[in-house]
Amino acid sequence: MVRVDGLGKQVANGDEAPLIILHEISFSVAAGETVAIVGASGSGKSTLLGLLAGLDQPTAGSVCLDGQEISALDEDARAVLRGRILGFVFQSFQLLPSLTAIENVMLPLELAGERSAAGEARGWLERVGLAHRLRHYPKHLSGGEQQRVALARAFAPGPKLILADEPTGNLDAATGHQIIDLMFAINAERGTTLILVTHDDEIAARCARRLRMHGGRLEEL
Protein backbone atom coordinates (compact mmCIF):
# COMPACT_ATOMS: atom_id res chain seq x y z
CA MET A 1 0.00 0.00 0.00
CA VAL A 2 2.86 2.39 0.87
CA ARG A 3 6.45 2.34 -0.37
CA VAL A 4 8.94 5.03 0.60
CA ASP A 5 12.42 5.09 -0.97
CA GLY A 6 15.26 7.42 0.08
CA LEU A 7 12.85 10.13 1.22
CA GLY A 8 14.45 13.42 2.23
CA LYS A 9 13.20 16.85 3.19
CA GLN A 10 15.24 19.97 3.83
CA VAL A 11 14.32 23.63 4.09
CA ALA A 12 16.24 26.86 3.64
CA ASN A 13 17.93 28.21 6.76
CA GLY A 14 18.88 31.76 5.87
CA ASP A 15 22.56 32.12 5.04
CA GLU A 16 23.43 28.87 6.78
CA ALA A 17 23.32 25.31 5.46
CA PRO A 18 19.81 23.96 4.75
CA LEU A 19 18.00 22.43 7.69
CA ILE A 20 17.58 18.68 7.19
CA ILE A 21 14.21 17.52 8.54
CA LEU A 22 14.13 14.01 7.03
CA HIS A 23 17.16 12.04 5.88
CA GLU A 24 17.05 9.06 3.47
CA ILE A 25 13.95 7.36 4.88
CA SER A 26 12.88 4.05 3.34
CA PHE A 27 10.13 1.68 4.46
CA SER A 28 7.02 -0.06 3.19
CA VAL A 29 3.60 -0.81 4.63
CA ALA A 30 1.50 -3.75 3.45
CA ALA A 31 -2.24 -3.50 2.81
CA GLY A 32 -4.17 -3.90 6.06
CA GLU A 33 -1.11 -3.34 8.25
CA THR A 34 -1.15 -1.06 11.31
CA VAL A 35 2.00 0.99 11.87
CA ALA A 36 2.85 3.50 14.60
CA ILE A 37 5.43 6.23 14.09
CA VAL A 38 6.78 7.48 17.42
CA GLY A 39 9.39 10.03 18.41
CA ALA A 40 10.01 13.25 20.27
CA SER A 41 8.39 16.52 19.28
CA GLY A 42 10.23 18.02 16.33
CA SER A 43 11.66 14.69 15.17
CA GLY A 44 9.89 14.92 11.80
CA LYS A 45 6.86 12.69 12.37
CA SER A 46 4.23 15.11 11.10
CA THR A 47 6.46 16.18 8.20
CA LEU A 48 6.72 12.54 7.16
CA LEU A 49 2.95 12.13 7.33
CA GLY A 50 2.46 15.22 5.16
CA LEU A 51 4.83 13.80 2.56
CA LEU A 52 3.03 10.44 2.61
CA ALA A 53 -0.22 12.27 1.89
CA GLY A 54 1.26 14.34 -0.92
CA LEU A 55 0.49 17.54 0.98
CA ASP A 56 4.18 18.50 0.73
CA GLN A 57 6.91 17.70 -1.76
CA PRO A 58 10.17 15.93 -0.78
CA THR A 59 13.58 17.23 -1.76
CA ALA A 60 14.77 13.67 -2.40
CA GLY A 61 13.33 10.20 -2.83
CA SER A 62 9.83 9.01 -3.61
CA VAL A 63 6.52 7.95 -2.08
CA CYS A 64 4.28 5.40 -3.79
CA LEU A 65 0.69 4.95 -2.64
CA ASP A 66 -1.25 2.01 -3.98
CA GLY A 67 1.29 1.68 -6.79
CA GLN A 68 1.36 5.35 -7.80
CA GLU A 69 4.37 7.62 -7.24
CA ILE A 70 2.73 10.74 -5.89
CA SER A 71 5.63 13.11 -6.59
CA ALA A 72 5.16 12.34 -10.29
CA LEU A 73 1.57 13.66 -10.13
CA ASP A 74 0.52 17.29 -10.39
CA GLU A 75 -1.42 18.93 -7.56
CA ASP A 76 -4.83 18.13 -9.03
CA ALA A 77 -3.95 14.48 -9.59
CA ARG A 78 -2.62 14.18 -6.04
CA ALA A 79 -5.90 15.59 -4.74
CA VAL A 80 -7.84 13.00 -6.76
CA LEU A 81 -5.63 10.22 -5.39
CA ARG A 82 -6.13 11.45 -1.81
CA GLY A 83 -9.88 11.55 -2.31
CA ARG A 84 -9.85 8.00 -3.65
CA ILE A 85 -7.66 6.17 -1.14
CA LEU A 86 -6.88 8.36 1.90
CA GLY A 87 -8.66 9.23 5.11
CA PHE A 88 -7.23 11.67 7.66
CA VAL A 89 -7.61 12.01 11.42
CA PHE A 90 -5.97 15.11 12.92
CA GLN A 91 -5.10 16.19 16.45
CA SER A 92 -7.12 19.39 15.96
CA PHE A 93 -10.14 17.55 14.41
CA GLN A 94 -10.24 19.88 11.34
CA LEU A 95 -14.03 19.92 11.12
CA LEU A 96 -15.61 22.70 9.07
CA PRO A 97 -17.22 25.01 11.65
CA SER A 98 -20.03 26.13 9.32
CA LEU A 99 -21.24 22.55 8.76
CA THR A 100 -23.16 20.32 11.15
CA ALA A 101 -21.82 16.93 12.20
CA ILE A 102 -23.74 15.10 9.49
CA GLU A 103 -22.75 17.68 6.86
CA ASN A 104 -19.07 17.27 7.79
CA VAL A 105 -19.34 13.52 7.24
CA MET A 106 -21.38 13.95 4.06
CA LEU A 107 -18.79 16.21 2.45
CA PRO A 108 -16.21 13.58 1.33
CA LEU A 109 -19.05 11.27 0.30
CA GLU A 110 -20.56 13.96 -1.91
CA LEU A 111 -17.15 14.77 -3.39
CA ALA A 112 -16.82 11.08 -4.25
CA GLY A 113 -20.19 11.15 -6.01
CA GLU A 114 -22.06 9.08 -3.41
CA ARG A 115 -25.78 9.53 -4.12
CA SER A 116 -26.90 8.40 -0.68
CA ALA A 117 -24.44 10.60 1.20
CA ALA A 118 -26.92 11.66 3.88
CA GLY A 119 -27.91 8.10 4.70
CA GLU A 120 -24.30 6.92 4.72
CA ALA A 121 -23.25 9.82 6.97
CA ARG A 122 -26.12 9.15 9.37
CA GLY A 123 -25.10 5.49 9.59
CA TRP A 124 -21.51 6.39 10.37
CA LEU A 125 -22.46 8.88 13.06
CA GLU A 126 -24.66 6.20 14.62
CA ARG A 127 -21.65 3.83 14.46
CA VAL A 128 -19.51 6.27 16.47
CA GLY A 129 -22.25 6.94 19.02
CA LEU A 130 -23.48 10.33 17.80
CA ALA A 131 -26.96 9.57 16.49
CA HIS A 132 -28.28 12.28 18.83
CA ARG A 133 -25.84 14.95 17.60
CA LEU A 134 -26.38 14.90 13.83
CA ARG A 135 -27.46 18.54 13.53
CA HIS A 136 -25.02 20.04 16.01
CA TYR A 137 -22.19 22.31 14.86
CA PRO A 138 -18.61 21.61 15.97
CA LYS A 139 -18.63 24.49 18.50
CA HIS A 140 -21.48 22.72 20.33
CA LEU A 141 -19.62 19.39 20.51
CA SER A 142 -17.04 18.30 23.07
CA GLY A 143 -13.52 17.45 21.94
CA GLY A 144 -14.29 13.74 22.09
CA GLU A 145 -17.46 14.21 20.07
CA GLN A 146 -15.61 16.25 17.46
CA GLN A 147 -13.01 13.52 17.10
CA ARG A 148 -15.80 10.94 16.70
CA VAL A 149 -17.19 13.02 13.85
CA ALA A 150 -13.67 13.18 12.39
CA LEU A 151 -13.38 9.38 12.59
CA ALA A 152 -16.73 8.97 10.85
CA ARG A 153 -15.67 11.42 8.15
CA ALA A 154 -12.33 9.64 7.63
CA PHE A 155 -13.77 6.13 7.31
CA ALA A 156 -17.06 6.94 5.53
CA PRO A 157 -15.71 7.04 1.92
CA GLY A 158 -14.08 3.61 2.35
CA PRO A 159 -10.40 4.65 2.13
CA LYS A 160 -7.65 2.10 1.70
CA LEU A 161 -5.31 4.05 4.00
CA ILE A 162 -5.90 6.09 7.16
CA LEU A 163 -3.27 8.61 8.29
CA ALA A 164 -3.75 9.67 11.91
CA ASP A 165 -1.65 12.48 13.39
CA GLU A 166 -1.75 12.49 17.23
CA PRO A 167 -5.51 11.75 17.24
CA THR A 168 -5.72 11.96 21.05
CA GLY A 169 -3.42 14.96 21.47
CA ASN A 170 -6.23 17.39 22.36
CA LEU A 171 -8.23 14.97 24.52
CA ASP A 172 -8.10 13.97 28.17
CA ALA A 173 -6.79 10.48 28.95
CA ALA A 174 -10.17 8.77 29.40
CA THR A 175 -11.67 10.28 26.23
CA GLY A 176 -8.47 9.54 24.33
CA HIS A 177 -8.69 5.85 25.23
CA GLN A 178 -12.30 5.73 24.02
CA ILE A 179 -11.34 7.33 20.70
CA ILE A 180 -8.41 4.95 20.18
CA ASP A 181 -10.57 1.93 21.00
CA LEU A 182 -13.13 3.13 18.47
CA MET A 183 -10.56 3.87 15.78
CA PHE A 184 -8.91 0.45 16.07
CA ALA A 185 -12.30 -1.30 16.15
CA ILE A 186 -13.45 0.39 12.94
CA ASN A 187 -10.06 -0.13 11.32
CA ALA A 188 -10.21 -3.87 12.08
CA GLU A 189 -13.77 -4.12 10.73
CA ARG A 190 -12.84 -2.40 7.48
CA GLY A 191 -9.40 -3.96 7.01
CA THR A 192 -7.94 -0.50 6.40
CA THR A 193 -4.21 0.21 6.40
CA LEU A 194 -3.39 2.53 9.31
CA ILE A 195 -0.35 4.74 9.85
CA LEU A 196 -0.54 6.44 13.23
CA VAL A 197 1.74 9.20 14.52
CA THR A 198 1.77 9.32 18.31
CA HIS A 199 3.98 10.19 21.26
CA ASP A 200 2.07 7.67 23.42
CA ASP A 201 3.91 4.34 23.70
CA GLU A 202 0.77 2.59 24.97
CA ILE A 203 -1.16 3.58 21.85
CA ALA A 204 1.80 2.70 19.62
CA ALA A 205 1.97 -0.78 21.15
CA ARG A 206 -1.49 -1.53 19.75
CA CYS A 207 -0.09 -1.40 16.21
CA ALA A 208 1.50 -4.42 14.55
CA ARG A 209 4.69 -2.44 13.86
CA ARG A 210 6.43 0.52 15.47
CA LEU A 211 8.86 2.89 13.76
CA ARG A 212 10.80 5.58 15.62
CA MET A 213 11.78 8.97 14.23
CA HIS A 214 14.99 10.38 15.66
CA GLY A 215 16.94 13.29 14.23
CA GLY A 216 15.17 12.99 10.88
CA ARG A 217 15.93 9.29 10.56
CA LEU A 218 13.59 6.32 10.88
CA GLU A 219 14.33 3.03 12.65
CA GLU A 220 12.24 -0.07 13.20
CA LEU A 221 11.54 -1.03 16.83
N, C-alpha and C positions, 0 to 999 in steps of 0.2 A: 504493500500500500504506500509506503514511504521509503525513498532511498535518497540519502544525502551523501555526497562525495566531495571531500576537500573543501567544505564550506568555510568561507572567511568573510569577515566584515570589519572594516576599519573606517574611521571618520577623521576628517581634518581636525588638526589641533593647533590652530594658529600658525606660528612660525616654527613650531617644533615638529618632531616626527609624528606621523599619523597615529591616532590612538587605536590600538587593535582590540576589538571587542570579542570577536570570535576567530579562532585560529585552527584551520585545517580540520574541521569536524566531519567525521564520516560515521554513518550508522544506517541501519535499515529497520523498518518495523513491518511485521507481517500483518496481513488482514486479520482483524479480530483480536489482535494483541493489545494488552494494556501496558503502557510504559509511563513511568514517573520520571520527571527531570527535576532534580533537587540541586541545591546550592545556595550559597550566601547571596544576600541582596547585592546587586551590581555585578554578578558573575556572568551575566549574558543570557539568562534563561528566557526572559521575555523577548529579547532580540531574536533568539533562535526561533521562538514560536512565530514571531512576525515574519521571519524569512520562510518558514515552513508553509505559512498561509499565503505567501506571495504578496504580503502587504508592504514589504520592503525588498530591496534588491541587494544581493550579496556582491562583494567586491572580488570574490573568488569562489570557484566550485559551483555545484549545481544541486537543485532539489527536484526530485521526481515524485509526483503524486499520482497514484493510480496509473503509472506508466507514462505520464506526461511531464516533460521538463518545463517547469513553470517559468524559469528565467528566459526561455525561448519564446514565450507568449507575450503579446502586448497587453496593456492594462485592461482592455475590454475583455480579452480572452481569459485573462486570469480571473476576472470577476465572474465570468460565466462558469469557469471551473470551480471556483469557490461555492457558487450557488448550487452546483450540481453535487458536489461530494463533501463539502465541509460544513460542520456546525461549530459554533463558538460559545464558550461560557467564560465570562470575564469576572474579575474580582469586583468591578464596579457596576455589574449587572448590564449596563448599556441598553436599558429599555428606552423606548421613545416616550418622553413625558406627555406628549399630546395624544397618545393612543392608550386605550384601555388595555387591560390584561389580554383579553381575547383578540383585540386588534393587533397587539404586538406579536402574538403567536400566529395570527393569520397572515401577517406581512410576508414572510418567506414562502409560505404556501401559495399566496397569490402571485408572487414573483415567479414561482415555478410553474404557474399555469394550472394549479389545482382548483377544479371547479367547485368542490365541496369544502373550501377553505374554512368556512365558519364551523361546520360540523366537525372537521378534523381538529381545529383549534380547541373547540369545546371539549372534545374527547381527551385531548392531551392535558388540558387544565384539570379535568376530573382526575386523570391519572396521577397528577402531582398534588392532589388534595386541595384544589382551588376552585371547585365547582361553584362555591358561594361568592367568589370574588371576580367573576368574569368581566363585569362592567366597571371595575374600580381602576382608577389611574395609578401609575406608579407611586405618586406622592402620598397616596392613601394606603399603601401596602408597606408592611414591615420589610426589613432587609431580607429575612428568610423567605417571605412571600415573593419578593421581587426576584430572588434567585431561583425560586421554583418556576416562575414565569419564564425566566431565561433558559432553564433546562427544557421546558416544554417547547420553547421557540427553537432551541438548538436541535432537538431530536425530531420535531414534527415533520420536516421535509424528507426524513429518511436518509441522512448523510452516511457516507461510508466511514468518515473520520470525524471525531470530535477533538477539538483543541481546547483545553481548559487551562486558563491562566489564574492561579491562586483563587479558585472558586469559593473558598471559605474565608478569604482574607479580610472581608468586611463584616464577618458574622461572629457572634459569640460562640463559645466552644460547643454548647449543646445544640444550637441551631446548625452550626457547621457540620456536626456529626450526622444530623438528620439529612442535610443536603447531600453529603457524600454518600450516605447509605442509598439515597434515592438515585443519585447519578449512577452508581455502580449497578444497582438493580436494573435500571432501564438499559444501561449499556449491555448487560448480560442478556437481557431479553432480546435486544435487537442485534446482537453480535457485531456491534460497532467497534471499530478501532479507536482507541483512546490514548491520547498523549496529554499528560497532566503535569503542569508546572506547579510545584508546591515547595514550601519550606518546612512542611510538617512531615517528619519521618514516619509517623503512624499512618498518615494517609498514603504516603509513598509505598509503604509496605503492602498495601492492598493491591498494588499493581504486580503483574507477572514479572516485569523487569524494572530495574532502577538505574538511571544514568545520572552522574554527578557533573555539574558544571563547576569548573574551578579555573580562574584566571583565563577565561575564554576558551578553555579546552574541555573536552567531554571524555569521561571515563565510565566504564561499566562497573557496577557494584555487584 
